[in-house]
Each structure stands twice: as C-alpha cells, then as structure tokens.
Amino acid sequence: MDYGLQFTSSRKFLSISPIVLYLLASFYTKYDAAHFFINTISLLSVLLPKLPQFHGVRLFGINKY
C-alpha cells in the first residue's frame, strides 16, 4: 500500500479510525472493565502491525510462505 511509504494520508486514516471506534465503544459501554479489556486487546491487535517497526515481521510464523 502506498509503495511502502510510511505515514501517508491513507495510512493515517486507517490508523485513526480504529482509535475513534475504540473511544466510542468504550464510552457507550460506560468503561465496563470486561468490555474495556476486550476493546483494548482488539485495538492493539489492529494497531501494532501497522507500526513501521513491524514492517516485514512475521509473528508466530503466520503467512511465512
């Protein structure tokens, strides 16, 4: 996507939209501990692979071939 360039407008949008959804979900569940934990794990699983440090990194051998 975007020829491997980091921090383009489309990549910024795809990083900001899960954060906005996370904040909305947390607000509407009234920051319930169980929902907050699940939402936080979901957010991290979506955002961490988008960081430049993880470019080309395969976790647990997934998508190795």
N, CA, C, O and CB atoms as a CASP TS submission, in Angstrom:
PFRMAT TS
TARGET T0000
AUTHOR 0000-0000-0000
METHOD Language model
MODEL 1
PARENT N/A
ATOM      1  N   MET     1       0.841  -1.171   0.000  1.00  0.00           N
ATOM      2  CA  MET     1       0.000   0.000   0.000  1.00  0.00           C
ATOM      3  C   MET     1       0.887   1.235   0.000  1.00  0.00           C
ATOM      4  O   MET     1       1.835   1.319   0.780  1.00  0.00           O
ATOM      5  CB  MET     1      -0.957  -0.003   1.210  1.00  0.00           C
ATOM      6  N   ASP     2       0.598   2.160  -0.836  1.00  0.00           N
ATOM      7  CA  ASP     2       1.350   3.411  -0.956  1.00  0.00           C
ATOM      8  C   ASP     2       2.830   3.160  -1.212  1.00  0.00           C
ATOM      9  O   ASP     2       3.679   3.958  -0.813  1.00  0.00           O
ATOM     10  CB  ASP     2       1.182   4.249   0.304  1.00  0.00           C
ATOM     11  N   TYR     3       3.137   2.053  -1.876  1.00  0.00           N
ATOM     12  CA  TYR     3       4.508   1.709  -2.265  1.00  0.00           C
ATOM     13  C   TYR     3       5.471   1.639  -1.075  1.00  0.00           C
ATOM     14  O   TYR     3       6.659   1.926  -1.216  1.00  0.00           O
ATOM     15  CB  TYR     3       5.021   2.720  -3.267  1.00  0.00           C
ATOM     16  N   GLY     4       4.955   1.258   0.088  1.00  0.00           N
ATOM     17  CA  GLY     4       5.792   1.078   1.266  1.00  0.00           C
ATOM     18  C   GLY     4       6.117   2.352   2.019  1.00  0.00           C
ATOM     19  O   GLY     4       6.865   2.308   2.995  1.00  0.00           O
ATOM     20  N   LEU     5       5.583   3.473   1.599  1.00  0.00           N
ATOM     21  CA  LEU     5       5.831   4.729   2.312  1.00  0.00           C
ATOM     22  C   LEU     5       5.052   4.757   3.611  1.00  0.00           C
ATOM     23  O   LEU     5       3.913   4.295   3.674  1.00  0.00           O
ATOM     24  CB  LEU     5       5.453   5.937   1.441  1.00  0.00           C
ATOM     25  N   GLN     6       5.671   5.301   4.646  1.00  0.00           N
ATOM     26  CA  GLN     6       5.026   5.379   5.949  1.00  0.00           C
ATOM     27  C   GLN     6       4.345   6.731   6.126  1.00  0.00           C
ATOM     28  O   GLN     6       4.775   7.733   5.554  1.00  0.00           O
ATOM     29  CB  GLN     6       6.047   5.144   7.071  1.00  0.00           C
ATOM     30  N   PHE     7       3.295   6.752   6.910  1.00  0.00           N
ATOM     31  CA  PHE     7       2.601   7.969   7.337  1.00  0.00           C
ATOM     32  C   PHE     7       2.031   8.775   6.171  1.00  0.00           C
ATOM     33  O   PHE     7       2.115  10.003   6.164  1.00  0.00           O
ATOM     34  CB  PHE     7       3.542   8.837   8.131  1.00  0.00           C
ATOM     35  N   THR     8       1.456   8.091   5.194  1.00  0.00           N
ATOM     36  CA  THR     8       0.719   8.783   4.148  1.00  0.00           C
ATOM     37  C   THR     8      -0.694   9.034   4.652  1.00  0.00           C
ATOM     38  O   THR     8      -1.073   8.534   5.711  1.00  0.00           O
ATOM     39  CB  THR     8       0.708   7.964   2.818  1.00  0.00           C
ATOM     40  N   SER     9      -1.471   9.798   3.908  1.00  0.00           N
ATOM     41  CA  SER     9      -2.810  10.149   4.377  1.00  0.00           C
ATOM     42  C   SER     9      -3.708   8.921   4.525  1.00  0.00           C
ATOM     43  O   SER     9      -4.497   8.846   5.466  1.00  0.00           O
ATOM     44  CB  SER     9      -3.451  11.143   3.423  1.00  0.00           C
ATOM     45  N   SER    10      -3.597   7.969   3.617  1.00  0.00           N
ATOM     46  CA  SER    10      -4.440   6.773   3.732  1.00  0.00           C
ATOM     47  C   SER    10      -4.021   5.915   4.922  1.00  0.00           C
ATOM     48  O   SER    10      -4.877   5.346   5.600  1.00  0.00           O
ATOM     49  CB  SER    10      -4.373   5.944   2.440  1.00  0.00           C
ATOM     50  N   ARG    11      -2.731   5.814   5.185  1.00  0.00           N
ATOM     51  CA  ARG    11      -2.272   5.049   6.353  1.00  0.00           C
ATOM     52  C   ARG    11      -2.669   5.739   7.654  1.00  0.00           C
ATOM     53  O   ARG    11      -3.012   5.072   8.630  1.00  0.00           O
ATOM     54  CB  ARG    11      -0.748   4.860   6.305  1.00  0.00           C
ATOM     55  N   LYS    12      -2.625   7.054   7.672  1.00  0.00           N
ATOM     56  CA  LYS    12      -3.055   7.783   8.870  1.00  0.00           C
ATOM     57  C   LYS    12      -4.530   7.548   9.129  1.00  0.00           C
ATOM     58  O   LYS    12      -4.941   7.348  10.272  1.00  0.00           O
ATOM     59  CB  LYS    12      -2.775   9.289   8.725  1.00  0.00           C
ATOM     60  N   PHE    13      -5.337   7.571   8.061  1.00  0.00           N
ATOM     61  CA  PHE    13      -6.770   7.326   8.224  1.00  0.00           C
ATOM     62  C   PHE    13      -7.024   5.921   8.755  1.00  0.00           C
ATOM     63  O   PHE    13      -7.861   5.734   9.638  1.00  0.00           O
ATOM     64  CB  PHE    13      -7.505   7.528   6.893  1.00  0.00           C
ATOM     65  N   LEU    14      -6.310   4.935   8.224  1.00  0.00           N
ATOM     66  CA  LEU    14      -6.506   3.560   8.661  1.00  0.00           C
ATOM     67  C   LEU    14      -5.961   3.306  10.062  1.00  0.00           C
ATOM     68  O   LEU    14      -6.277   2.280  10.664  1.00  0.00           O
ATOM     69  CB  LEU    14      -5.854   2.617   7.685  1.00  0.00           C
ATOM     70  N   SER    15      -5.157   4.209  10.588  1.00  0.00           N
ATOM     71  CA  SER    15      -4.692   4.103  11.968  1.00  0.00           C
ATOM     72  C   SER    15      -5.595   4.861  12.928  1.00  0.00           C
ATOM     73  O   SER    15      -5.766   4.452  14.077  1.00  0.00           O
ATOM     74  CB  SER    15      -3.271   4.620  12.084  1.00  0.00           C
ATOM     75  N   ILE    16      -6.168   5.953  12.470  1.00  0.00           N
ATOM     76  CA  ILE    16      -7.012   6.779  13.338  1.00  0.00           C
ATOM     77  C   ILE    16      -8.417   6.198  13.485  1.00  0.00           C
ATOM     78  O   ILE    16      -9.018   6.300  14.554  1.00  0.00           O
ATOM     79  CB  ILE    16      -7.097   8.200  12.789  1.00  0.00           C
ATOM     80  N   SER    17      -8.937   5.597  12.435  1.00  0.00           N
ATOM     81  CA  SER    17     -10.313   5.089  12.507  1.00  0.00           C
ATOM     82  C   SER    17     -10.508   4.018  13.587  1.00  0.00           C
ATOM     83  O   SER    17     -11.537   4.067  14.262  1.00  0.00           O
ATOM     84  CB  SER    17     -10.714   4.521  11.163  1.00  0.00           C
ATOM     85  N   PRO    18      -9.591   3.043  13.808  1.00  0.00           N
ATOM     86  CA  PRO    18      -9.793   2.108  14.918  1.00  0.00           C
ATOM     87  C   PRO    18      -9.725   2.783  16.287  1.00  0.00           C
ATOM     88  O   PRO    18     -10.391   2.352  17.229  1.00  0.00           O
ATOM     89  CB  PRO    18      -8.762   1.006  14.851  1.00  0.00           C
ATOM     90  N   ILE    19      -8.922   3.838  16.397  1.00  0.00           N
ATOM     91  CA  ILE    19      -8.830   4.550  17.672  1.00  0.00           C
ATOM     92  C   ILE    19     -10.147   5.254  17.978  1.00  0.00           C
ATOM     93  O   ILE    19     -10.611   5.238  19.118  1.00  0.00           O
ATOM     94  CB  ILE    19      -7.669   5.569  17.646  1.00  0.00           C
ATOM     95  N   VAL    20     -10.746   5.868  16.969  1.00  0.00           N
ATOM     96  CA  VAL    20     -12.039   6.530  17.161  1.00  0.00           C
ATOM     97  C   VAL    20     -13.107   5.503  17.536  1.00  0.00           C
ATOM     98  O   VAL    20     -13.916   5.746  18.431  1.00  0.00           O
ATOM     99  CB  VAL    20     -12.455   7.300  15.882  1.00  0.00           C
ATOM    100  N   LEU    21     -13.111   4.363  16.854  1.00  0.00           N
ATOM    101  CA  LEU    21     -14.073   3.314  17.192  1.00  0.00           C
ATOM    102  C   LEU    21     -13.855   2.781  18.598  1.00  0.00           C
ATOM    103  O   LEU    21     -14.819   2.466  19.297  1.00  0.00           O
ATOM    104  CB  LEU    21     -13.982   2.175  16.192  1.00  0.00           C
ATOM    105  N   TYR    22     -12.606   2.678  19.020  1.00  0.00           N
ATOM    106  CA  TYR    22     -12.275   2.235  20.376  1.00  0.00           C
ATOM    107  C   TYR    22     -12.826   3.218  21.412  1.00  0.00           C
ATOM    108  O   TYR    22     -13.429   2.810  22.405  1.00  0.00           O
ATOM    109  CB  TYR    22     -10.745   2.087  20.539  1.00  0.00           C
ATOM    110  N   LEU    23     -12.618   4.495  21.175  1.00  0.00           N
ATOM    111  CA  LEU    23     -13.126   5.502  22.111  1.00  0.00           C
ATOM    112  C   LEU    23     -14.649   5.492  22.181  1.00  0.00           C
ATOM    113  O   LEU    23     -15.226   5.605  23.263  1.00  0.00           O
ATOM    114  CB  LEU    23     -12.637   6.890  21.708  1.00  0.00           C
ATOM    115  N   LEU    24     -15.299   5.356  21.027  1.00  0.00           N
ATOM    116  CA  LEU    24     -16.765   5.297  21.020  1.00  0.00           C
ATOM    117  C   LEU    24     -17.280   4.043  21.730  1.00  0.00           C
ATOM    118  O   LEU    24     -18.237   4.115  22.500  1.00  0.00           O
ATOM    119  CB  LEU    24     -17.289   5.333  19.579  1.00  0.00           C
ATOM    120  N   ALA    25     -16.657   2.915  21.477  1.00  0.00           N
ATOM    121  CA  ALA    25     -17.088   1.673  22.134  1.00  0.00           C
ATOM    122  C   ALA    25     -16.878   1.749  23.637  1.00  0.00           C
ATOM    123  O   ALA    25     -17.712   1.273  24.406  1.00  0.00           O
ATOM    124  CB  ALA    25     -16.330   0.469  21.561  1.00  0.00           C
ATOM    125  N   SER    26     -15.778   2.340  24.055  1.00  0.00           N
ATOM    126  CA  SER    26     -15.519   2.485  25.495  1.00  0.00           C
ATOM    127  C   SER    26     -16.536   3.410  26.141  1.00  0.00           C
ATOM    128  O   SER    26     -17.000   3.149  27.251  1.00  0.00           O
ATOM    129  CB  SER    26     -14.102   3.016  25.737  1.00  0.00           C
ATOM    130  N   PHE    27     -16.877   4.472  25.462  1.00  0.00           N
ATOM    131  CA  PHE    27     -17.849   5.419  26.003  1.00  0.00           C
ATOM    132  C   PHE    27     -19.231   4.790  26.129  1.00  0.00           C
ATOM    133  O   PHE    27     -19.886   4.930  27.162  1.00  0.00           O
ATOM    134  CB  PHE    27     -17.922   6.660  25.123  1.00  0.00           C
ATOM    135  N   TYR    28     -19.676   4.097  25.082  1.00  0.00           N
ATOM    136  CA  TYR    28     -21.024   3.536  25.101  1.00  0.00           C
ATOM    137  C   TYR    28     -21.171   2.320  26.004  1.00  0.00           C
ATOM    138  O   TYR    28     -22.290   1.980  26.388  1.00  0.00           O
ATOM    139  CB  TYR    28     -21.427   3.167  23.716  1.00  0.00           C
ATOM    140  N   THR    29     -20.075   1.654  26.355  1.00  0.00           N
ATOM    141  CA  THR    29     -20.157   0.556  27.325  1.00  0.00           C
ATOM    142  C   THR    29     -19.895   1.059  28.742  1.00  0.00           C
ATOM    143  O   THR    29     -19.803   0.275  29.687  1.00  0.00           O
ATOM    144  CB  THR    29     -19.154  -0.555  26.967  1.00  0.00           C
ATOM    145  N   LYS    30     -19.775   2.386  28.874  1.00  0.00           N
ATOM    146  CA  LYS    30     -19.572   3.046  30.164  1.00  0.00           C
ATOM    147  C   LYS    30     -18.315   2.542  30.869  1.00  0.00           C
ATOM    148  O   LYS    30     -18.289   2.402  32.092  1.00  0.00           O
ATOM    149  CB  LYS    30     -20.785   2.832  31.059  1.00  0.00           C
ATOM    150  N   TYR    31     -17.278   2.272  30.083  1.00  0.00           N
ATOM    151  CA  TYR    31     -15.965   1.866  30.588  1.00  0.00           C
ATOM    152  C   TYR    31     -16.034   0.647  31.504  1.00  0.00           C
ATOM    153  O   TYR    31     -15.298   0.547  32.485  1.00  0.00           O
ATOM    154  CB  TYR    31     -15.325   3.015  31.329  1.00  0.00           C
ATOM    155  N   ASP    32     -16.936  -0.278  31.163  1.00  0.00           N
ATOM    156  CA  ASP    32     -17.034  -1.545  31.884  1.00  0.00           C
ATOM    157  C   ASP    32     -15.710  -2.294  31.742  1.00  0.00           C
ATOM    158  O   ASP    32     -15.135  -2.337  30.654  1.00  0.00           O
ATOM    159  CB  ASP    32     -18.225  -2.408  31.350  1.00  0.00           C
ATOM    160  N   ALA    33     -15.227  -2.881  32.829  1.00  0.00           N
ATOM    161  CA  ALA    33     -13.892  -3.478  32.847  1.00  0.00           C
ATOM    162  C   ALA    33     -13.733  -4.594  31.817  1.00  0.00           C
ATOM    163  O   ALA    33     -12.713  -4.652  31.132  1.00  0.00           O
ATOM    164  CB  ALA    33     -13.590  -4.016  34.228  1.00  0.00           C
ATOM    165  N   ALA    34     -14.713  -5.474  31.696  1.00  0.00           N
ATOM    166  CA  ALA    34     -14.595  -6.592  30.756  1.00  0.00           C
ATOM    167  C   ALA    34     -14.570  -6.086  29.316  1.00  0.00           C
ATOM    168  O   ALA    34     -13.728  -6.511  28.525  1.00  0.00           O
ATOM    169  CB  ALA    34     -15.757  -7.586  30.950  1.00  0.00           C
ATOM    170  N   HIS    35     -15.476  -5.192  28.974  1.00  0.00           N
ATOM    171  CA  HIS    35     -15.513  -4.640  27.618  1.00  0.00           C
ATOM    172  C   HIS    35     -14.270  -3.808  27.324  1.00  0.00           C
ATOM    173  O   HIS    35     -13.742  -3.836  26.212  1.00  0.00           O
ATOM    174  CB  HIS    35     -16.769  -3.788  27.424  1.00  0.00           C
ATOM    175  N   PHE    36     -13.811  -3.076  28.322  1.00  0.00           N
ATOM    176  CA  PHE    36     -12.633  -2.242  28.142  1.00  0.00           C
ATOM    177  C   PHE    36     -11.409  -3.101  27.836  1.00  0.00           C
ATOM    178  O   PHE    36     -10.604  -2.756  26.970  1.00  0.00           O
ATOM    179  CB  PHE    36     -12.388  -1.386  29.391  1.00  0.00           C
ATOM    180  N   PHE    37     -11.271  -4.210  28.539  1.00  0.00           N
ATOM    181  CA  PHE    37     -10.151  -5.127  28.309  1.00  0.00           C
ATOM    182  C   PHE    37     -10.214  -5.720  26.906  1.00  0.00           C
ATOM    183  O   PHE    37      -9.206  -5.748  26.200  1.00  0.00           O
ATOM    184  CB  PHE    37     -10.150  -6.251  29.358  1.00  0.00           C
ATOM    185  N   ILE    38     -11.376  -6.189  26.501  1.00  0.00           N
ATOM    186  CA  ILE    38     -11.542  -6.789  25.169  1.00  0.00           C
ATOM    187  C   ILE    38     -11.291  -5.757  24.079  1.00  0.00           C
ATOM    188  O   ILE    38     -10.638  -6.051  23.078  1.00  0.00           O
ATOM    189  CB  ILE    38     -12.954  -7.386  25.014  1.00  0.00           C
ATOM    190  N   ASN    39     -11.812  -4.542  24.274  1.00  0.00           N
ATOM    191  CA  ASN    39     -11.599  -3.485  23.284  1.00  0.00           C
ATOM    192  C   ASN    39     -10.135  -3.092  23.190  1.00  0.00           C
ATOM    193  O   ASN    39      -9.639  -2.808  22.100  1.00  0.00           O
ATOM    194  CB  ASN    39     -12.439  -2.264  23.625  1.00  0.00           C
ATOM    195  N   THR    40      -9.438  -3.071  24.322  1.00  0.00           N
ATOM    196  CA  THR    40      -8.024  -2.708  24.312  1.00  0.00           C
ATOM    197  C   THR    40      -7.196  -3.763  23.583  1.00  0.00           C
ATOM    198  O   THR    40      -6.316  -3.418  22.795  1.00  0.00           O
ATOM    199  CB  THR    40      -7.509  -2.529  25.744  1.00  0.00           C
ATOM    200  N   ILE    41      -7.464  -5.027  23.833  1.00  0.00           N
ATOM    201  CA  ILE    41      -6.756  -6.110  23.138  1.00  0.00           C
ATOM    202  C   ILE    41      -7.040  -6.042  21.640  1.00  0.00           C
ATOM    203  O   ILE    41      -6.134  -6.232  20.828  1.00  0.00           O
ATOM    204  CB  ILE    41      -7.174  -7.496  23.704  1.00  0.00           C
ATOM    205  N   SER    42      -8.280  -5.775  21.273  1.00  0.00           N
ATOM    206  CA  SER    42      -8.635  -5.659  19.859  1.00  0.00           C
ATOM    207  C   SER    42      -7.913  -4.488  19.202  1.00  0.00           C
ATOM    208  O   SER    42      -7.414  -4.608  18.083  1.00  0.00           O
ATOM    209  CB  SER    42     -10.147  -5.496  19.703  1.00  0.00           C
ATOM    210  N   LEU    43      -7.861  -3.368  19.894  1.00  0.00           N
ATOM    211  CA  LEU    43      -7.186  -2.193  19.346  1.00  0.00           C
ATOM    212  C   LEU    43      -5.701  -2.461  19.144  1.00  0.00           C
ATOM    213  O   LEU    43      -5.139  -2.104  18.108  1.00  0.00           O
ATOM    214  CB  LEU    43      -7.382  -0.985  20.266  1.00  0.00           C
ATOM    215  N   LEU    44      -5.072  -3.081  20.119  1.00  0.00           N
ATOM    216  CA  LEU    44      -3.642  -3.375  19.989  1.00  0.00           C
ATOM    217  C   LEU    44      -3.359  -4.366  18.865  1.00  0.00           C
ATOM    218  O   LEU    44      -2.349  -4.251  18.171  1.00  0.00           O
ATOM    219  CB  LEU    44      -3.100  -3.920  21.299  1.00  0.00           C
ATOM    220  N   SER    45      -4.251  -5.338  18.687  1.00  0.00           N
ATOM    221  CA  SER    45      -4.042  -6.322  17.625  1.00  0.00           C
ATOM    222  C   SER    45      -4.211  -5.706  16.246  1.00  0.00           C
ATOM    223  O   SER    45      -3.708  -6.246  15.261  1.00  0.00           O
ATOM    224  CB  SER    45      -5.003  -7.487  17.790  1.00  0.00           C
ATOM    225  N   VAL    46      -4.914  -4.583  16.165  1.00  0.00           N
ATOM    226  CA  VAL    46      -5.089  -3.900  14.883  1.00  0.00           C
ATOM    227  C   VAL    46      -3.982  -2.874  14.647  1.00  0.00           C
ATOM    228  O   VAL    46      -3.513  -2.724  13.518  1.00  0.00           O
ATOM    229  CB  VAL    46      -6.460  -3.215  14.828  1.00  0.00           C
ATOM    230  N   LEU    47      -3.564  -2.177  15.684  1.00  0.00           N
ATOM    231  CA  LEU    47      -2.613  -1.084  15.506  1.00  0.00           C
ATOM    232  C   LEU    47      -1.148  -1.511  15.500  1.00  0.00           C
ATOM    233  O   LEU    47      -0.347  -0.932  14.766  1.00  0.00           O
ATOM    234  CB  LEU    47      -2.818  -0.084  16.577  1.00  0.00           C
ATOM    235  N   LEU    48      -0.788  -2.491  16.286  1.00  0.00           N
ATOM    236  CA  LEU    48       0.622  -2.885  16.358  1.00  0.00           C
ATOM    237  C   LEU    48       1.206  -3.318  15.009  1.00  0.00           C
ATOM    238  O   LEU    48       2.326  -2.920  14.688  1.00  0.00           O
ATOM    239  CB  LEU    48       0.780  -4.009  17.351  1.00  0.00           C
ATOM    240  N   PRO    49       0.497  -4.111  14.214  1.00  0.00           N
ATOM    241  CA  PRO    49       1.079  -4.487  12.915  1.00  0.00           C
ATOM    242  C   PRO    49       1.267  -3.312  11.964  1.00  0.00           C
ATOM    243  O   PRO    49       2.016  -3.430  10.994  1.00  0.00           O
ATOM    244  CB  PRO    49       0.209  -5.516  12.251  1.00  0.00           C
ATOM    245  N   LYS    50       0.616  -2.194  12.211  1.00  0.00           N
ATOM    246  CA  LYS    50       0.739  -1.041  11.323  1.00  0.00           C
ATOM    247  C   LYS    50       1.938  -0.164  11.650  1.00  0.00           C
ATOM    248  O   LYS    50       2.238   0.764  10.899  1.00  0.00           O
ATOM    249  CB  LYS    50      -0.514  -0.215  11.386  1.00  0.00           C
ATOM    250  N   LEU    51       2.620  -0.429  12.733  1.00  0.00           N
ATOM    251  CA  LEU    51       3.781   0.371  13.097  1.00  0.00           C
ATOM    252  C   LEU    51       4.944   0.086  12.159  1.00  0.00           C
ATOM    253  O   LEU    51       5.098  -1.038  11.683  1.00  0.00           O
ATOM    254  CB  LEU    51       4.188   0.098  14.545  1.00  0.00           C
ATOM    255  N   PRO    52       5.760   1.096  11.891  1.00  0.00           N
ATOM    256  CA  PRO    52       6.892   0.883  10.981  1.00  0.00           C
ATOM    257  C   PRO    52       7.887  -0.154  11.495  1.00  0.00           C
ATOM    258  O   PRO    52       8.566  -0.791  10.690  1.00  0.00           O
ATOM    259  CB  PRO    52       7.612   2.190  10.746  1.00  0.00           C
ATOM    260  N   GLN    53       7.992  -0.342  12.799  1.00  0.00           N
ATOM    261  CA  GLN    53       8.937  -1.318  13.345  1.00  0.00           C
ATOM    262  C   GLN    53       8.550  -2.749  12.983  1.00  0.00           C
ATOM    263  O   GLN    53       9.404  -3.637  12.989  1.00  0.00           O
ATOM    264  CB  GLN    53       9.021  -1.174  14.860  1.00  0.00           C
ATOM    265  N   PHE    54       7.279  -2.986  12.668  1.00  0.00           N
ATOM    266  CA  PHE    54       6.813  -4.330  12.347  1.00  0.00           C
ATOM    267  C   PHE    54       6.717  -4.574  10.849  1.00  0.00           C
ATOM    268  O   PHE    54       6.141  -5.580  10.433  1.00  0.00           O
ATOM    269  CB  PHE    54       5.473  -4.571  12.985  1.00  0.00           C
ATOM    270  N   HIS    55       7.257  -3.696  10.036  1.00  0.00           N
ATOM    271  CA  HIS    55       7.206  -3.880   8.588  1.00  0.00           C
ATOM    272  C   HIS    55       8.027  -5.098   8.197  1.00  0.00           C
ATOM    273  O   HIS    55       9.238  -5.131   8.419  1.00  0.00           O
ATOM    274  CB  HIS    55       7.719  -2.622   7.853  1.00  0.00           C
ATOM    275  N   GLY    56       7.384  -6.087   7.622  1.00  0.00           N
ATOM    276  CA  GLY    56       8.065  -7.312   7.200  1.00  0.00           C
ATOM    277  C   GLY    56       8.264  -8.340   8.286  1.00  0.00           C
ATOM    278  O   GLY    56       8.853  -9.388   8.022  1.00  0.00           O
ATOM    279  N   VAL    57       7.800  -8.091   9.499  1.00  0.00           N
ATOM    280  CA  VAL    57       7.954  -9.026  10.605  1.00  0.00           C
ATOM    281  C   VAL    57       6.779  -9.995  10.600  1.00  0.00           C
ATOM    282  O   VAL    57       5.627  -9.579  10.474  1.00  0.00           O
ATOM    283  CB  VAL    57       8.048  -8.276  11.963  1.00  0.00           C
ATOM    284  N   ARG    58       7.067 -11.272  10.735  1.00  0.00           N
ATOM    285  CA  ARG    58       6.024 -12.302  10.803  1.00  0.00           C
ATOM    286  C   ARG    58       5.967 -12.841  12.218  1.00  0.00           C
ATOM    287  O   ARG    58       6.955 -13.372  12.724  1.00  0.00           O
ATOM    288  CB  ARG    58       6.290 -13.452   9.784  1.00  0.00           C
ATOM    289  N   LEU    59       4.820 -12.708  12.857  1.00  0.00           N
ATOM    290  CA  LEU    59       4.649 -13.207  14.211  1.00  0.00           C
ATOM    291  C   LEU    59       4.170 -14.651  14.183  1.00  0.00           C
ATOM    292  O   LEU    59       3.245 -14.984  13.442  1.00  0.00           O
ATOM    293  CB  LEU    59       3.664 -12.328  14.990  1.00  0.00           C
ATOM    294  N   PHE    60       4.778 -15.494  14.967  1.00  0.00           N
ATOM    295  CA  PHE    60       4.405 -16.896  15.133  1.00  0.00           C
ATOM    296  C   PHE    60       4.463 -17.675  13.818  1.00  0.00           C
ATOM    297  O   PHE    60       3.825 -18.721  13.697  1.00  0.00           O
ATOM    298  CB  PHE    60       3.012 -16.991  15.723  1.00  0.00           C
ATOM    299  N   GLY    61       5.201 -17.191  12.849  1.00  0.00           N
ATOM    300  CA  GLY    61       5.323 -17.884  11.558  1.00  0.00           C
ATOM    301  C   GLY    61       4.095 -17.781  10.687  1.00  0.00           C
ATOM    302  O   GLY    61       3.972 -18.518   9.708  1.00  0.00           O
ATOM    303  N   ILE    62       3.183 -16.886  11.016  1.00  0.00           N
ATOM    304  CA  ILE    62       1.962 -16.723  10.215  1.00  0.00           C
ATOM    305  C   ILE    62       2.328 -16.065   8.895  1.00  0.00           C
ATOM    306  O   ILE    62       3.091 -15.099   8.868  1.00  0.00           O
ATOM    307  CB  ILE    62       0.888 -15.876  10.976  1.00  0.00           C
ATOM    308  N   ASN    63       1.792 -16.579   7.816  1.00  0.00           N
ATOM    309  CA  ASN    63       1.998 -16.025   6.473  1.00  0.00           C
ATOM    310  C   ASN    63       3.473 -16.107   6.079  1.00  0.00           C
ATOM    311  O   ASN    63       4.013 -15.191   5.459  1.00  0.00           O
ATOM    312  CB  ASN    63       1.509 -14.559   6.408  1.00  0.00           C
ATOM    313  N   LYS    64       4.104 -17.198   6.442  1.00  0.00           N
ATOM    314  CA  LYS    64       5.534 -17.353   6.211  1.00  0.00           C
ATOM    315  C   LYS    64       5.844 -17.620   4.737  1.00  0.00           C
ATOM    316  O   LYS    64       6.876 -17.178   4.231  1.00  0.00           O
ATOM    317  CB  LYS    64       6.082 -18.483   7.071  1.00  0.00           C
ATOM    318  N   TYR    65       4.972 -18.326   4.061  1.00  0.00           N
ATOM    319  CA  TYR    65       5.248 -18.726   2.674  1.00  0.00           C
ATOM    320  C   TYR    65       4.411 -17.947   1.720  1.00  0.00           C
ATOM    321  O   TYR    65       4.507 -18.147   0.510  1.00  0.00           O
ATOM    322  CB  TYR    65       5.004 -20.203   2.472  1.00  0.00           C
TER
END
